[in-house]
């Protein structure tokens, strides 16, 4: 019950972090 939603949420946070780092590097 918990696994899939948590995995998706973690992926979204990771993508957001990567996008933020890319924006900062510009």
ABEGO torsion letter per residue (X at the ends): XAAAAAAAAAAAAAAAAAAAAAAAAX
